[in-house]
Amino acid sequence: MAKVCMVDHNHFWLSETASFRLLFLWPRSLSTLIPGHESTGLKQISLIGHSLGGKVAMVLALEFPERVKDLVVLDMPPGKTAGKMRNVYSAIQAMYNVDFHGLGDQRDVERVLEMNGIEDRRLRMFLLTNLTGAKDDTDDKKLSWKVNIQSIRDSVDQLQSFPEFETGTTYDKPALFAFGSKSPLSTAKK
């Protein structure tokens, strides 16, 4: 029988103090995610990672190949992504620039994102999935981002990087890399 575990890295998306800088303290901060750690009870795992989770999966496979049975990475090429993610970082900046003061609902935030340069409505709708409208002490809806957009924005250079490994380090087990047909990260020729 197979076990499925979904992992949210410590101090990641939902923490008020989330910091992507913690993600790149290889391998110490990731060692709790691999088999053999007391909490998993697993000897080997199949890793599936999407986007930044794909980068985490690749690093785990390179650091602990004896514990990773196979690897699937979606929408993230091996190595550095600098220069390939301009749209993503434009979106991060547009989200960062939203001033929620005086905004009442999702439509207001969508208009601000459009004014901040996000012309593609599908992208705006995707970004708005990160919007939350928690009620405050006065029972008013207080709009904000679910993710720590400040931390993401401050860590853009680090998010584009990839840790250095000793020359010749490889992962020699089954690995699948898949990209959407319009992904800016796809290395396939069109």
Beta strands, then each sheet from edge to edge (+ up, - down):
strand 1: 45-50
strand 2: 68-74
strand 3: 131-135
strand 4: 141-145
strand 5: 175-178
sheet 1: 1+ 2+ 5+
sheet 2: 3+ 4-
end
